[in-house]
Amino acid sequence: MTPREIVRRTIAFESPSRLPRSFPQEFGNDFAGVGMSPSPDARPSGKNGLETDEWGAVWENIGICNLGEVKEFPIKTWNDFKTLKVPDITSPARWTTLAGARARAGDKYLMAGGISLYERAHFLRGLENLWMDIYDDRENLEKLLDILVDMNLYAIGRYKTENPDGYMFCDDWGLQNRFMISPASWREIWKPRYAKVYQAAHEAGMQTLLHSCGHIVEVLDDLIEAGLDVIQMDQQENMGLDLLAQRFKGRIAFWCPVDIQSVMCHGTLDDVRRYCWALSDKLGTPRGGFMPKWYGDPKGAGHTMEAVNAMCAEFLKVSDAAFGKN
């Protein structure tokens, strides 16, 4: 099987020939990407001072990680919504890297990049303000979210000309021990919008992937119902592998590194290796459903390269054992 077939079959539970690989290049990588240039969902690092994104959000970096944080929000009050600078994703200049993306990806799984439906909203409004808007100004909040949905629908229509395999964006919904907002409010406001985007992606021949960290089990059933095929979670221990296995194994594909905030930071190399086997055993099935990966900002997360290398090498052993190559 080609890398593309292996990833697609793993996600669809159609018996791949090995575990997919999403590692530093020396260990192998089955994925390629295509996106808008620039992406309207780009998040400045802010490492070299304050940076302003296309929407007018001002970013700053206060640590050593690759991600900045918003220090000034464009929609301070909803009066600012009228003058919000919404990026024009219909501009041909934004799509100059699209042509030939399928050919450049070769036999790899081609991932198309979308636009977040939660994080982008709170980058514009502020997290606490957005939480209040759920109760105090839902009308304007939903208008903003519908702009983001329409941008995703337009993007999917453009991407499908290059026949990508997956469609993905990032929305961190969890705190360490619970969901950020009322799950009932999430179901009323966000679930139908995810469903609309995922339906369009499926109709365009793409599988759907979402990065979301934190404690998110409260809505995983709903995301599955909305059409999500893959959950990319970098944390598992705050929810528990056993709980994830009992409720979701075989129902959605997991794309995970060893837990980035516990085992990768505080475990021994043997702990890291053991966790690789536990992840594959508890979240995968003989037909697929588990894809290992690494965390692309090891320094920012406090990971040593020794631990990263041990994890990647061990996952290759897990794959060989699982698919009878030992």
Order of alpha helices (4+ residues) and beta strands (2+ residues): alpha-beta-beta-beta-beta-alpha-beta-alpha-alpha-alpha-beta-alpha-alpha-beta-alpha-beta-alpha-beta-alpha-alpha-beta-alpha-alpha
